[in-house]
């Protein structure tokens, strides 16, 4: 449960910085797309790390 909260918090922080930086203008995407992208990315990396250890 705690790791899920950390994943969500990390995705929100990354989304915040992505939208502040001019990356959002390049991708021309909204808040939900960026947030879901970071959530999926963090989930995949954490899932791979749990399986390898």
DSSP file (Angstrom, degrees, kcal/mol; ACC not computed):
  #  RESIDUE AA STRUCTURE BP1 BP2  ACC     N-H-->O    O-->H-N    N-H-->O    O-->H-N    TCO  KAPPA ALPHA  PHI   PSI    X-CA   Y-CA   Z-CA
    1    1 A X     >        0   0    0      0, 0.0     4,-1.8     0, 0.0     5,-0.1   0.000 360.0 360.0 360.0 -42.5    0.0    0.0    0.0
    2    2 A X  H  >  +     0   0    0      1,-0.2     4,-2.1     2,-0.2     5,-0.2   0.889 360.0  52.6 -65.7 -37.8    2.8    2.4    0.9
    3    3 A X  H  > S+     0   0    0      1,-0.2     4,-2.3     2,-0.2    -1,-0.2   0.858 106.1  54.3 -67.0 -33.2    4.6    1.7   -2.4
    4    4 A X  H  > S+     0   0    0      2,-0.2     4,-2.3     1,-0.2    -1,-0.2   0.900 108.3  48.9 -65.6 -39.9    1.4    2.5   -4.3
    5    5 A X  H  X S+     0   0    0     -4,-1.8     4,-2.7     2,-0.2    -2,-0.2   0.895 110.9  50.1 -65.5 -39.5    1.2    5.8   -2.6
    6    6 A X  H  X S+     0   0    0     -4,-2.1     4,-2.6     2,-0.2    -2,-0.2   0.892 109.8  51.1 -65.3 -38.4    4.8    6.5   -3.4
    7    7 A X  H  X S+     0   0    0     -4,-2.3     4,-2.2     2,-0.2    -2,-0.2   0.926 112.4  46.0 -62.9 -44.4    4.2    5.6   -7.1
    8    8 A X  H  X S+     0   0    0     -4,-2.3     4,-2.2     2,-0.2    -2,-0.2   0.913 113.6  48.7 -65.5 -42.7    1.2    8.0   -7.2
    9    9 A X  H  X S+     0   0    0     -4,-2.7     4,-2.4     1,-0.2    -2,-0.2   0.909 111.5  49.8 -64.0 -41.9    3.1   10.8   -5.5
   10   10 A X  H  X S+     0   0    0     -4,-2.6     4,-2.6     1,-0.2    -1,-0.2   0.895 110.5  50.0 -63.3 -39.9    6.1   10.3   -7.9
   11   11 A X  H  X S+     0   0    0     -4,-2.2     4,-2.3     2,-0.2    -1,-0.2   0.884 110.7  49.6 -66.6 -37.9    3.8   10.4  -10.9
   12   12 A X  H  X S+     0   0    0     -4,-2.2     4,-2.3     2,-0.2    -2,-0.2   0.914 112.4  47.5 -67.2 -41.7    2.2   13.6   -9.7
   13   13 A X  H  X S+     0   0    0     -4,-2.4     4,-2.2     2,-0.2     5,-0.2   0.927 113.2  47.8 -65.3 -44.1    5.5   15.2   -9.1
   14   14 A X  H  X S+     0   0    0     -4,-2.6     4,-2.3     1,-0.2    -1,-0.2   0.882 111.3  51.5 -64.0 -37.3    6.8   14.1  -12.5
   15   15 A X  H  X S+     0   0    0     -4,-2.3     4,-2.4     2,-0.2    -1,-0.2   0.906 108.1  52.5 -64.2 -41.2    3.6   15.4  -14.1
   16   16 A X  H  X S+     0   0    0     -4,-2.3     4,-1.6     1,-0.2    -2,-0.2   0.932 113.4  42.3 -60.0 -47.6    4.0   18.7  -12.4
   17   17 A X  H  X S+     0   0    0     -4,-2.2     4,-2.4     1,-0.2    -1,-0.2   0.857 112.3  54.7 -70.4 -33.2    7.6   19.2  -13.7
   18   18 A X  H  < S+     0   0    0     -4,-2.3     6,-1.0     1,-0.2     5,-0.4   0.896 110.9  45.1 -65.8 -38.8    6.6   17.9  -17.1
   19   19 A X  H  < S+     0   0    0     -4,-2.4    -1,-0.2     1,-0.2    -2,-0.2   0.791 112.8  50.8 -77.1 -26.9    3.9   20.5  -17.5
   20   20 A X  H  < S+     0   0    0     -4,-1.6    -2,-0.2    -5,-0.2    -1,-0.2   0.919 104.1  66.6 -73.4 -43.5    6.0   23.3  -16.2
   21   21 A X  S >< S-     0   0    0     -4,-2.4     3,-1.2    -5,-0.2     4,-0.2  -0.338 103.5-104.7 -72.5 160.5    8.9   22.5  -18.6
   22   22 A X  T 3> S+     0   0    0      1,-0.2     4,-1.3     2,-0.1     3,-0.5   0.365  99.1  97.9 -72.9  10.2    8.2   23.1  -22.3
   23   23 A X  H 3> S+     0   0    0     -5,-0.4     4,-2.7     1,-0.2     5,-0.3   0.876  76.1  60.3 -62.2 -35.3    7.8   19.3  -22.9
   24   24 A X  H <>>S+     0   0    0     -3,-1.2     4,-1.7    -6,-1.0     5,-0.8   0.825 102.4  51.9 -64.6 -29.8    4.0   19.6  -22.7
   25   25 A X  H  45S+     0   0    0     -3,-0.5    -1,-0.2    -4,-0.2    -2,-0.2   0.855 110.0  49.8 -72.2 -33.5    4.1   22.0  -25.6
   26   26 A X  H  <5S+     0   0    0     -4,-1.3    -2,-0.2     1,-0.2    -1,-0.2   0.955 120.0  34.3 -68.7 -49.1    6.1   19.5  -27.6
   27   27 A X  H  <5S-     0   0    0     -4,-2.7    -2,-0.2     2,-0.1    -1,-0.2   0.737  94.1-147.5 -78.1 -21.8    3.8   16.6  -26.9
   28   28 A X  T  <5 +     0   0    0     -4,-1.7     2,-0.3    -5,-0.3    -3,-0.2   0.916  47.8 141.5  54.3  47.7    0.7   18.8  -26.9
   29   29 A X      < -     0   0    0     -5,-0.8    -1,-0.2     1,-0.1    -2,-0.1  -0.823  46.3-120.6-120.7 159.2   -0.9   16.6  -24.3
   30   30 A X     >  -     0   0    0     -2,-0.3     4,-1.8    -3,-0.1     5,-0.2  -0.149  36.1 -90.4 -89.4-175.0   -3.0   17.3  -21.3
   31   31 A X  H  > S+     0   0    0      1,-0.2     4,-2.6     2,-0.2     5,-0.2   0.897 121.7  51.7 -64.4 -43.4   -2.7   16.6  -17.6
   32   32 A X  H  > S+     0   0    0      1,-0.2     4,-2.6     2,-0.2     5,-0.2   0.895 109.2  49.7 -65.9 -39.9   -4.4   13.2  -17.7
   33   33 A X  H  > S+     0   0    0      2,-0.2     4,-2.1     1,-0.2    -1,-0.2   0.924 114.1  44.8 -64.8 -43.6   -2.2   11.9  -20.5
   34   34 A X  H  X S+     0   0    0     -4,-1.8     4,-2.3     2,-0.2    -2,-0.2   0.918 114.5  48.9 -66.9 -42.7    1.0   12.9  -18.9
   35   35 A X  H  X S+     0   0    0     -4,-2.6     4,-2.4     1,-0.2    -2,-0.2   0.918 112.7  46.8 -64.2 -43.9   -0.1   11.6  -15.5
   36   36 A X  H  X S+     0   0    0     -4,-2.6     4,-2.5    -5,-0.2    -1,-0.2   0.868 110.0  54.9 -67.5 -34.6   -1.2    8.2  -16.9
   37   37 A X  H  X S+     0   0    0     -4,-2.1     4,-2.3    -5,-0.2    -2,-0.2   0.945 111.7  42.9 -60.9 -48.2    2.1    8.0  -18.9
   38   38 A X  H  X S+     0   0    0     -4,-2.3     4,-2.8     2,-0.2     5,-0.2   0.883 113.1  53.0 -67.1 -37.9    4.2    8.4  -15.7
   39   39 A X  H  X S+     0   0    0     -4,-2.4     4,-2.5     2,-0.2    -1,-0.2   0.933 111.4  45.5 -62.2 -45.3    2.0    6.1  -13.7
   40   40 A X  H  X S+     0   0    0     -4,-2.5     4,-2.5     2,-0.2    -2,-0.2   0.912 113.9  49.7 -64.2 -42.2    2.3    3.3  -16.3
   41   41 A X  H  X S+     0   0    0     -4,-2.3     4,-2.2    -5,-0.2    -2,-0.2   0.931 113.4  44.8 -63.2 -46.4    6.1    3.9  -16.5
   42   42 A X  H  X S+     0   0    0     -4,-2.8     4,-2.5     1,-0.2     5,-0.2   0.889 113.2  51.9 -65.5 -39.1    6.6    3.8  -12.7
   43   43 A X  H  X S+     0   0    0     -4,-2.5     4,-2.4    -5,-0.2    -2,-0.2   0.919 109.9  48.5 -64.0 -43.1    4.3    0.7  -12.4
   44   44 A X  H  X S+     0   0    0     -4,-2.5     4,-2.3     2,-0.2    -2,-0.2   0.923 113.5  46.8 -63.7 -44.5    6.2   -1.2  -15.1
   45   45 A X  H  X S+     0   0    0     -4,-2.2     4,-2.1     1,-0.2    -2,-0.2   0.911 114.6  45.9 -65.9 -41.4    9.6   -0.4  -13.5
   46   46 A X  H  X S+     0   0    0     -4,-2.5     4,-2.0     2,-0.2    -1,-0.2   0.866 111.9  52.4 -70.0 -34.2    8.5   -1.3  -10.0
   47   47 A X  H  X S+     0   0    0     -4,-2.4     4,-1.5    -5,-0.2    -2,-0.2   0.905 110.8  47.5 -66.2 -41.4    6.8   -4.5  -11.3
   48   48 A X  H  X S+     0   0    0     -4,-2.3     4,-1.5     1,-0.2    -2,-0.2   0.890 111.4  50.8 -66.3 -39.0   10.1   -5.5  -13.0
   49   49 A X  H  X S+     0   0    0     -4,-2.1     4,-1.2     1,-0.2    -2,-0.2   0.870 108.3  51.9 -67.7 -36.4   12.1   -4.7   -9.9
   50   50 A X  H  < S+     0   0    0     -4,-2.0    -1,-0.2     1,-0.2    -2,-0.2   0.852 110.7  48.7 -68.2 -33.5    9.8   -6.8   -7.6
   51   51 A X  H  < S+     0   0    0     -4,-1.5    -1,-0.2     1,-0.2    -2,-0.2   0.810 110.3  50.4 -76.5 -29.0   10.1   -9.8   -9.9
   52   52 A X  H  <        0   0    0     -4,-1.5    -1,-0.2     1,-0.2    -2,-0.2   0.722 360.0 360.0 -83.8 -20.9   13.9   -9.7  -10.2
   53   53 A X     <        0   0    0     -4,-1.2    -1,-0.2    -5,-0.1    -2,-0.2   0.469 360.0 360.0 -92.7 360.0   14.6   -9.5   -6.4
